[in-house]
Amino acid sequence: MGRSKHMERSSIRQSSFAVLAALIWGTTFVAQSVGAEYVPTLAFNAARSIIAFVFLLILCLILRQVRRSRGKPATSTRSRKDLLTGGFCCGTALALASFFQQKGLETTSSGKAGFITALYIVPVPIFGIFLKKRVPKAVWFSVVLAVAGLYCLCVTESFTISSGDICVVLCAFVFTCQILLVDHFVTVVDGIELSCCQFFFVTLFSLAGSLAFEQPTLEGFGIAAGAILYAGFFSSGVAYTLQILAQKGSNPTVISLLLSLESVFATISGAAILGDRLSGREYFGCALMLAAVVLAQLPDRKKA
């Protein structure tokens, strides 16, 4: 009985982490839009990743010291090799996904990009089958509901395929890889340390690409400083760490559904901050998304 209650509390905590991450990502839309006007794609990603890496590095050092003072092991990471391997793999996937998403936004609308990116909720359970991750029928139905909700919420124009759409499709598949990689490595390394190491490699790859192919200006960084700080600290440093903590010991399909609420929060924050009005179709899309998330959180009868 006690173990059951502990598992229930743990599940609620992890679900809350995922929803909070989705909320932060959704509200970061404005910051990313402002930053994109003044700073090139790779330079913007490098700047926000540096902020995330420094923040997480300091947090890791503080947590290690606190654990030592309490007579506990400084970290749950089994080996430095596992941490570096996990950081490299997850960081590579995240750097590629961020690049494809931002590149796609240059030629496709934000609504279509939001819909296509969130489609990682479809390949996650499919790929999970090959990794022996059992997916209950209710979760599969939740995925269908969520896709329908995302379509109503995000796609408001004729659905045509452009080069930008292809980039965002690639982004969705790479995000799928990142989610599944996190699901694998978070079982053998400390979650916050994995996030820190992940952003070290995102910074490295983005910075190298920016120096090679872009010409950012100090003036542009100055104008977009607020946007970069918000995206770096909250979206990268906090939200991606919450994603990793949420995935530890959880079903990656369920967590991906919760993370896809980013589109709902983006729409709501756009209405609240930018004064955008939601249509009846968009409200219906939000309702479908919320129904999908609630259904995915219901207890599995077979497991019970």
C-alpha positions in Angstrom: 0.0 0.0 0.0 2.8 2.4 1.0 4.7 1.6 -2.2 1.6 2.2 -4.3 1.0 5.7 -2.7 4.7 6.5 -3.3 4.5 5.6 -7.0 1.3 7.6 -7.3 2.9 10.7 -5.7 6.0 10.2 -8.0 3.7 10.0 -11.1 1.9 13.2 -10.1 5.2 15.0 -9.5 6.6 13.8 -12.9 3.4 14.8 -14.7 3.6 18.2 -13.1 7.2 18.7 -14.3 6.1 17.9 -17.8 3.2 20.3 -17.8 5.4 23.0 -16.3 8.0 22.5 -19.0 5.2 22.7 -21.7 4.0 25.9 -20.1 7.5 27.5 -20.2 8.1 26.4 -23.8 4.7 27.7 -24.8 5.3 31.2 -23.3 8.8 31.3 -24.8 7.3 31.8 -28.3 7.3 35.6 -28.0 10.9 35.6 -26.9 12.0 33.4 -29.8 10.1 35.6 -32.3 11.8 38.7 -31.0 15.3 37.1 -31.0 14.9 35.8 -34.5 14.5 39.3 -35.8 17.9 40.4 -34.6 20.1 37.3 -34.1 20.8 34.5 -36.6 19.5 31.0 -35.8 22.7 29.3 -34.7 23.9 32.3 -32.8 20.6 32.6 -30.9 20.7 28.9 -30.1 24.3 29.1 -28.9 23.6 32.2 -26.7 20.6 30.6 -25.0 22.5 27.3 -24.5 25.5 29.0 -22.9 23.1 30.6 -20.3 21.5 27.2 -19.7 24.8 25.4 -19.4 26.3 27.9 -16.9 23.1 27.9 -14.8 22.9 24.1 -14.7 26.6 23.8 -13.9 26.3 26.0 -10.9 23.1 24.1 -9.8 25.0 20.7 -10.1 27.8 22.0 -8.0 25.4 23.3 -5.3 23.4 20.0 -5.3 26.6 17.9 -4.9 27.7 20.0 -2.0 24.3 19.7 -0.3 24.3 15.9 -0.8 27.7 15.6 0.7 26.8 17.7 3.7 23.9 15.3 4.4 26.2 12.2 4.2 24.7 11.1 0.9 26.4 10.2 -2.4 27.3 13.4 -4.4 25.6 12.1 -7.5 23.4 9.2 -8.9 25.5 9.1 -12.0 27.2 5.7 -12.3 30.1 6.7 -14.5 31.5 9.8 -16.2 31.6 7.9 -19.4 27.8 7.3 -19.3 27.3 11.0 -18.6 29.4 12.2 -21.5 27.9 9.6 -23.8 24.4 10.6 -22.8 25.1 14.4 -23.0 26.7 14.0 -26.4 23.8 11.9 -27.8 21.0 14.0 -26.3 22.8 17.3 -27.1 23.4 16.3 -30.7 19.7 15.5 -31.1 18.6 18.7 -29.4 21.0 20.9 -31.4 19.7 19.4 -34.7 16.0 19.6 -33.7 16.4 23.3 -32.6 18.2 24.1 -35.8 15.6 22.4 -38.1 12.7 24.1 -36.2 14.2 27.6 -36.4 15.2 27.1 -40.1 11.7 25.9 -41.0 10.2 28.9 -39.4 11.9 31.1 -42.0 9.6 29.8 -44.8 6.6 28.3 -43.1 3.9 29.7 -40.7 4.2 29.3 -36.9 0.9 27.5 -36.8 2.0 24.8 -39.3 5.4 24.6 -37.6 3.8 24.1 -34.2 1.5 21.4 -35.5 4.2 19.5 -37.3 6.8 19.8 -34.4 4.3 18.4 -31.9 3.7 15.4 -34.1 6.6 13.8 -32.2 3.7 12.4 -30.1 3.0 9.9 -32.9 6.5 8.4 -33.6 7.4 8.2 -29.9 5.1 5.3 -29.1 5.8 3.7 -32.5 9.6 3.8 -31.9 9.0 2.8 -28.3 7.6 -0.6 -29.5 11.0 -1.5 -30.8 12.5 -0.5 -27.4 10.0 -2.9 -25.7 7.9 0.0 -24.2 4.4 -1.2 -23.8 1.7 1.4 -24.8 -1.8 0.9 -23.4 -4.8 1.3 -25.8 -6.0 4.4 -24.0 -2.7 6.1 -24.7 -2.9 5.3 -28.4 -6.4 6.8 -28.4 -5.0 9.8 -26.6 -2.4 10.3 -29.3 -5.1 10.3 -32.0 -7.1 12.8 -30.0 -4.0 15.0 -29.5 -3.2 15.0 -33.2 -6.7 16.1 -34.0 -6.5 18.8 -31.3 -3.2 20.1 -32.6 -4.6 20.3 -36.2 -7.6 22.3 -35.0 -5.4 24.5 -32.8 -2.5 25.2 -35.2 -3.4 24.6 -38.8 -5.6 27.4 -40.1 -4.5 27.6 -43.7 -4.4 25.2 -46.6 -2.0 22.4 -45.8 0.7 22.5 -48.5 4.3 21.2 -48.3 7.2 23.6 -48.6 10.9 23.3 -47.9 10.2 24.8 -44.5 7.6 22.1 -43.7 10.2 19.5 -44.6 12.7 21.0 -42.1 10.0 21.0 -39.4 9.1 17.4 -40.1 12.8 16.5 -39.7 12.7 18.5 -36.4 9.8 16.4 -35.1 11.6 13.2 -35.9 14.8 14.4 -34.2 12.8 15.5 -31.2 11.5 11.9 -31.1 15.1 10.7 -30.9 15.9 13.2 -28.2 12.9 12.1 -26.0 13.8 8.4 -26.4 17.5 9.1 -25.8 16.7 10.9 -22.6 14.4 8.0 -21.6 17.4 5.6 -22.0 20.2 7.7 -20.3 18.2 9.1 -17.4 18.1 5.6 -15.8 21.9 5.6 -15.4 22.9 9.2 -14.8 21.7 12.1 -12.7 19.0 14.0 -14.5 20.3 17.6 -13.8 23.8 16.6 -14.7 22.5 15.0 -18.0 20.8 18.3 -18.8 23.9 20.3 -18.1 26.1 18.0 -20.2 23.4 18.1 -23.0 23.6 21.9 -23.2 27.4 21.9 -23.2 27.2 20.0 -26.5 24.3 22.1 -27.9 26.5 25.2 -27.2 29.5 23.6 -28.8 27.7 22.6 -32.0 25.7 25.8 -32.3 28.7 28.1 -31.6 30.9 26.2 -34.2 28.1 26.5 -36.8 27.5 30.2 -36.1 31.2 31.0 -36.4 31.5 29.1 -39.6 28.3 30.3 -41.4 26.8 33.4 -39.7 27.7 37.0 -39.0 25.9 38.0 -35.8 26.3 41.6 -34.5 26.8 42.9 -31.0 24.0 45.4 -31.7 21.6 42.5 -32.5 22.6 40.7 -29.3 22.0 43.9 -27.3 18.5 44.4 -28.7 17.6 40.7 -28.2 19.3 40.4 -24.8 16.0 40.0 -22.8 14.7 37.4 -25.2 17.9 35.4 -25.1 18.0 35.5 -21.3 14.4 34.3 -21.0 14.9 31.6 -23.6 18.2 30.6 -22.1 17.3 30.5 -18.4 13.7 29.4 -18.5 13.1 27.5 -21.7 16.5 25.8 -22.0 17.9 25.7 -18.4 14.7 25.1 -16.5 12.2 23.5 -18.9 14.5 20.9 -20.6 15.7 19.9 -17.1 12.1 19.4 -16.1 11.6 17.3 -19.2 14.4 15.0 -18.1 13.2 14.8 -14.5 9.7 14.0 -15.8 10.9 11.2 -18.0 12.8 9.3 -15.3 10.9 6.1 -14.8 7.9 7.3 -16.8 6.3 6.2 -20.0 7.8 8.4 -22.7 4.6 8.4 -24.7 2.6 9.8 -21.8 5.3 12.4 -21.1 5.4 13.4 -24.8 1.6 14.0 -24.7 2.0 16.3 -21.7 4.9 18.1 -23.4 2.8 18.7 -26.5 0.6 21.0 -24.4 3.2 23.5 -25.4 1.0 24.3 -28.4 -2.0 25.0 -26.1 0.0 27.3 -23.8 1.5 29.1 -26.8 -2.0 29.8 -28.1 -3.3 30.9 -24.7 -0.3 33.1 -24.0 -0.6 34.7 -27.5 -4.2 35.6 -26.7 -3.3 36.9 -23.2 0.0 38.8 -24.0 -0.3 39.7 -27.7 -4.1 40.1 -27.8 -4.7 37.3 -30.3 -8.3 36.1 -30.4 -9.0 32.4 -30.3 -11.6 31.0 -32.8 -14.2 28.4 -31.9 -12.0 25.8 -33.8 -9.0 26.7 -31.7 -10.9 26.4 -28.4 -12.1 23.0 -29.7 -8.5 22.0 -30.4 -7.5 23.0 -26.8 -10.4 20.9 -25.5 -9.3 17.8 -27.5 -5.7 18.3 -26.3 -6.7 18.5 -22.6 -9.0 15.4 -23.1 -6.1 13.5 -24.6 -3.9 14.4 -21.6 -6.5 13.4 -19.0 -7.2 10.1 -20.8 -3.5 9.3 -20.9 -3.2 9.8 -17.2 -6.0 7.4 -16.2 -4.8 4.2 -14.5 -4.0 1.3 -16.8 -6.7 -1.4 -15.9 -4.5 -4.3 -17.1 -1.7 -3.2 -14.9 -4.0 -2.7 -12.0 
